[in-house]
């Protein structure tokens, strides 16, 4: 039984380690909440989809109304990761973590050239403002802007239209102004900037408003940022910006986090109108606790292990070492098993030699025939015990040698009997 345990236990440990290491491999697919189809987040999501496909991780983009719904999808466990607009409250009791701030988003307002929309939000009484659907981050930002300007009781009407629908509403004069919060390369934002019927509202008191607007910052868009000929905008424009973050549940696979943050570094670190090179992604003022893997990758970059190991091992090298540690202790044991097996089989014979030697001494000291007969009977018992051993073929020679020893003693016994 002991030899069986000595063989089986190490094998089971090795199998357990192999199974555990297999669990380190990332899932084949993840679900990413990416806002409305064709919107700014959706376009960013397509780029993540393309990058992660190179690492055999399929990204399924999940269409939502926007950041508010993205958060709810995370809470419900319906998605694995989401883009979330800055300034939104995340529930603290659902183990959500930030994978880093990934890019700044301009908060801009457009009007039809014939509409009378003041630069001062305090003069927007009765304004019809296209501000996204319920559940979108744009709508939440519009509400926050109205509150920051102290105009929550001024009769401002928020029209439930976002993206391209907001632009259509401006053209049809169904809205006086339209508010957008989106990445710079959002298709509808470019469309609004280049449309001669629409005009960017140059908000006044931007710095003052940003102080009352959670997570908002001010930035200057230089003249000609969109096009140089004609220059659009025609002059430098100070705008509000929010910061988009990537949010995930705390149990998201570390290897997936590694690839998401690696992709963020590739996609969002270049210099743009609103950021300096390498400014994003970053770990500044996260809306949720920072994930450890993401924090290390953003602050220190990919480690040298990524040059030698698959990303899923490099991302979890500490866990891999812990799993391999039992094998380091097992290695000497595994080497000792063959010699231990040999010792065990030989011992089954060797344990009878002490009895044989003792009987040989007794026979030499025997003074009468009765003592010799008793010794002969004991020798028969030892011989029968050796004969009953079921030894592997390679170990039967030891038993044969022991029985030859017994035969020699028997020969001496017969000689003593005839004297």
N, C-alpha and C positions, 0 to 999 in steps of 0.2 A: 504493500500500500504506500509505503514511504517513497519508493522509487517512482511510483505512478504520480504521486503528488509532485515530486521533484521535476518530473517531465512536463506535467500538465500545467502547473501554476505559471512557469515562465512563458509557456506558449500562450496562455490566456492573457498574461500581461502584455505580451507583444501584440496580440490581436487587439487588445483594448487601446494600446497606443496608436496602432495603425488606424483604428476607427476614429479615435479622437483627432488625429492629424487630418483625416478626411473631412471632419466637421469644420476644419479651418477654411476650406475652400468656400468662396463666396457663392451666393445664390446665382442662378442663371439669369434672373430677371428682377427688376425693381419697378415700382410704380411711382411716377413723379407728377405731383400736382402742379400744373403749368398754366393755369388761368384759361382765358378764352382762346379758342382756336384762331390762329393768325395774329394773336396779340403779342405784346413785347415779351412776356415770360415764355410764351409758346415758342417764339423764335429762339430764345436762349435755350429752351429745353431741347429743341432739335439739334443744337450744337452739342449739348451734353450727350444726347442719344448717339450721335455719330462718333464722338470720342470714346465713349464707354464700349461701343460695339467692338472696338479694336482689342479690348480686353475680354471679349466674349461675355459681356454683361449687357443684356437687352433692356433698354429703358422704354417702358410703356408710358407715354404722356397721357395724363388724365385731364380732361377738360373740366374746368370749374368756372364759377363766376368771378373768381379773383382771390385775393389773399385771405379774406375772412373765411371763405369756404375752404381754402387750402388748409388753414389751421384746423377747422372742424374735421376735415378728412384725416388729418394726422391723429387727432384725438380719437376718432372712431376706428383707427387702425386700417383705414381703407387705402392709404398710400404709405410709401416708405420714406419719402422725402418730399419737400415742397419749397418753392420760392415764396418768401413772405416779405411784404413791404414793411419798411421801417415805421415806427410809431404805433404799432398795433400791440395790444396786450396779449401775451400768451399764457394759457392756464399753467399754473405752477404745480398742479397735482397730477400731471399726466406724463411726467418724465420726458419732456421734450428737451432737446439740446440743440445748440447752434453749431453749425459746421463752418461758421465764419460769415462776416459781411462780405458780399461778393461784388457789388457795384453800386454806384450812386444813381439815383433816378431823379430826373428833373420833374418838379411839379410846375406845370405851366398852364396858362389860361389863354385861350384864343377867342376872338370875337369876329363876327362878320364886319367887314369894313364900314357898313352902313349903320351898325349898332352902336349905341351910345353906352359904353361900359367904362366906368371911371377906373383910374389907376389905383384909387383908394378903396379898399374893401369896405371901409366904413360908410361908403356912399352907394352900396349895392342894394339898398332897400327895394324889395319887390323883384329882384333879378331872377330870371329863369336860367338856371345853371345846369347844363348837362354834366352829370357827375357819376356816371357808371351805374351798373345794376346793384341791387341789394346783394350783399355778400362779397362785393368787390373792394379791394383796397382803395381804389379811386374814390369811391363813395365815402369811405371812412376818412380819407384825407380831406375831402371837401367839407365834411362836418367839422373836422378838427380846425380847418382854416377859417371857417365861419365863426367858430367859437373863439379862436385866437384873435379874430378881429372884433369880437364882442357884438356880432350881428345875428346871434341865434334867434332873436325875437323880431327880426326886421322883415319877415315875410319872404325871405329868399326861398325860391322853389327849386328843389333838386329834381331834375328830369332824369328818369331812369334810362339813360342811353350812354353807352361807352364806346370807345374805339372809333371805328369808321361810322358807326351810327351817330355818334356825337357830331362828327363833321357834317354828315348829311342833315342833322337837325339844325346846325348853324346855317347851312346853305338854304334850307327851307324856312328859315326864320322861326323854327319851332323852339329855339333856345336863344337867349341873348349871348350867352358865353358857354364855353365848354372847358372843363378842367381835365387834365391828363396827368397821370403819374405812370411813367413807363421808362424802360431803357431807351437810350438815345437812338438806337437803331430800330425802334418799333416802326413798322410800315406806316401806320396812321399818323404818327408824329411827323415823319418826313412829308407825308401828304399835306398835312396842315401847314407846315412851314413853307412849302412851295406853292400853295394855292393862293393866287392873287386876290381871291375874294375874302380870304381870312387873314387876320392880323394878330400877332402876339401882343397880349396885354402886358405892358411893362409895369408890373406892380410897384407901388411906392411903399416905403417903410418896410422893406423886406427883412432887414436885420431885426427890427423891432418885433415883427410878426414871428420870426423864428424863435425868439425868446419864449413866446407863449405857445409854441407849437412843438409838442414832444417829438424829439429825435430829428427835427428839421434843422437844416443848415442853409446858409446862403452861399451862392456861387455866382461867378460872372461868366456869361456866355459871350465870347468876343464877336465883334462884327464879322460877318462873312463866315461864321462857323458852319453854316449849312451849304452855302454856295458863295463863291467869290464874285461871280458875274451873272446877275446882279448880286451885290452883297446882301445876304440874308443871314441873320438880322442886319439891318442897316447900320446899327450901332451897338455898342456893348450893352448887354442886358443883364441886370442882376435878378436871379431867380432863386426860388426855394428848391432844395433837394432833400430827398429822403434816401435811406440806405437799405437796399434789398439784402436779405440774408437767406441762407440755406438752412432749413430746419428739419430735423429728423428725430425719431424716437430714440431713446437711449440704448435700445437693444439692436439697433441697426448693425449689420455685420461690419466689423472693423475693416475688412478688406474692401468693402463697398465704399466706406467712408474714405479710405485711402485713395481710391480712384476718383471719387467725387471731388475731393479737395485738390488732387493732382490736376484734374480737369479745370477746376476753378482757377488754379495758378496759370494754366495755359491760356485760358480764355479771357481773363479779367485783369491781367497785370500790365497790359500795355497802356501807354499814355493816351488820354483822350481829352476832349474839351473840358471835362469835369474832374479829371483825376490825373495825378502824376504817375509816372511809371513805377510799378511795384507797390503802389499805394493800396491796391486790392489784390487778393482778398486780405482781410485783416481780422483781428480779434477785438477791436475796439467796441466797447459798450454793447455787448451782445444782448439780444432780447430774451435769451434763455441761457442757462449755464453752458459753457463751452465744452464740447466733446474733447476728451484728452487726445485722441488720435489726430483730430482736426487741428487742435491747438499746436501740437508738436510739428505737424507738417507745415502749418502757416508760419510759425515763428522760426523754425529751424530748416525747413525745406525737406526734401526727400533725403533719407540717409544713404550711406554708401552701400547698404545691403541691397538696395533696389538695382544695383548694377550687377549683382551676382545671383540673386534669387528671384523667383516669381513674385509679383507684387503682393500676393496674398500671404506669402511666407514673410517677406520683408516687413509687411504691416503688422505682423503678429509674432515677431521673432522671439519676444519674451515668452509668449505662450508656447511656442514651438520648443524652446529650451526646456521649459517645465515638463513638457510631454516626453522629451527625449531623455530627461534625467533618469527615469527608471531603467531605460535601456543601458545607460552607462553603468549602473549598479548590476544589471543582469548579465552584462558581458562576461565578467569573471565566472559567474555562476553557470552560464551556458557553456563556457569552456570546461568547467569542472564536471559537467554532467556525464560525459563519456567515461572519464576515469572513475567517477563515483559509481557508475554502473558496473564497471569491471570489478571494483572493490566489493560491491554488494554481492555479485555472483560468486566471487572467490571466497568471500566470508562464509557463504552457505556451506562450503566444504571445510574451510579452515577451522571453524568452530568445533569440528569433530576431532581434529588432530590432538587437542589437549587431552581428550578422553583416551584416544588411542595411545598416546605417550604415557599416560598415567597407568593404563592397563599393562603396558609393556614393562613398566617398572614393577608393578604388582606381581606380574608373572615371574620376573627374575627373583623376586624375594619370596615367592610362594614356597612353603616347606612341605606340603602334602598334596595329595591328589584332589582332595575336596576343594581346596583353594584354587587349584588350577581349573577345575570344572566350572567354578563360579566365574572366573576370569573369562573362560571360553564362552560362557553364556552371554556375558556382557559384550564381548567382541561381536557375537552374532547380532546383538541389538544395534550396535553401531553400524555393522555392515548393512543391515536391513534399512537403517535410516539413510545411509548413503545411496543405496539402490533406489530408494523412493524419491530421491531428489529429481525434479524435472528441470534439468539444466539445458540451456542452449547448447547446441553442438560444439561451439567454440570453447566451452568451459567444462566439458565432460572429462577432459584429461586429468584435471585436478582430483576429481572423484575417483577416477580409475587408479591414480597413484596412491590415494588413501587406502583403497581396497587391497592393493598389492602389499602395502605396509601391514594391513591386517592379516593377509595370507602368510606373510613372513612370521608374524607372531604365532599364528595357528600352527605353522610348521614346527616352531620351537615348542609349542604346547604338546604336540603329538610326540615329539622326541622325549620330552620330560615324562610323558605318560608311560612310555615303553622302557624307561630306565629302571 
